[in-house]
Amino acid sequence: MSRKCLGGVSSYLWMTETFLFNLFISILIYVNQVLLYPVESYGPYGQRSVIICAKDRLTPRNYPRDPGTPAMSPL
């Protein structure tokens, strides 16, 4: 949805998206080892961020599934 098409409603939605993003990042930083770096952007979309998440455990051996394994079979 374009931010221009709804006027005040679109700015509210943008503020909500920004709030939810910041809340999500705050939770990630609290729970895991997450690094957040602001990045200067020269494009028309403003400031960007790089999020680096540290992997805290190995990938389970049964993922990805072998070819031919039914999709409904639980991991």
N, C-alpha and C positions, 0 to 999 in steps of 0.2 A: 504494500500500500504506500502510495506516495505521501510524503509529509506535507506537501503543498495542497493536496486536494481537500482536506478537512479543516483547515484553519486551526482553531483553538484545540479541537479534539486531537489533531495530529501531534501538536506540541505536548499535550498531556500523555499521549501514547509514547512519545519519545522519552519524556521524563520517566515514565514507568519502566521502559526498556532499560534506561540508564541505571535506575535504582536497582532493578532486578539483577543486572549485570554486576554492579558493585557489591550487592549482597552475596551473589554467587562466588565472586572472587574472595570476599572476606571469609566465607565459610571454607573455601579451599585452602586459604592461607592458614586458617586455624587448625584444620584437620590434617592436612598433608604438608609436605615441603613443597611450596609453590613459590616461584619467583615471578614478579610482575614488573616489567620494564616498559615505561612510556617510550614511544618512538616518534620522532619528528616525521611528519608526513607532509609532503609537498603537493599532495593531491587535493581535490576539492572536498574531501570527506572529513577533514580535521584530524585531530590527534588519534593515533592508533596505539595499541598496547600489544606487547608480546608476553604470552603466558607460558612459562616453562614448568611442567609438573614432573616431580621426581617419582620414578616407579618404585613402589615399596615392596613388591613381591613378584615372583616369577609368573609367567603366563602358565595356566593349567595345562597339563600334558594332553588332556582330551579336547583342547581347543587349538587350532581349528579342527573341525571334525574330518574324519576320513571320507573320501569320496564314496557315495552310495549309502551313507548313514541317513536314516529317515530324519526329516526335519522335526518331527514331533518327539523324538527321543531326547529326554533331558540330559543335560551335561552331567 
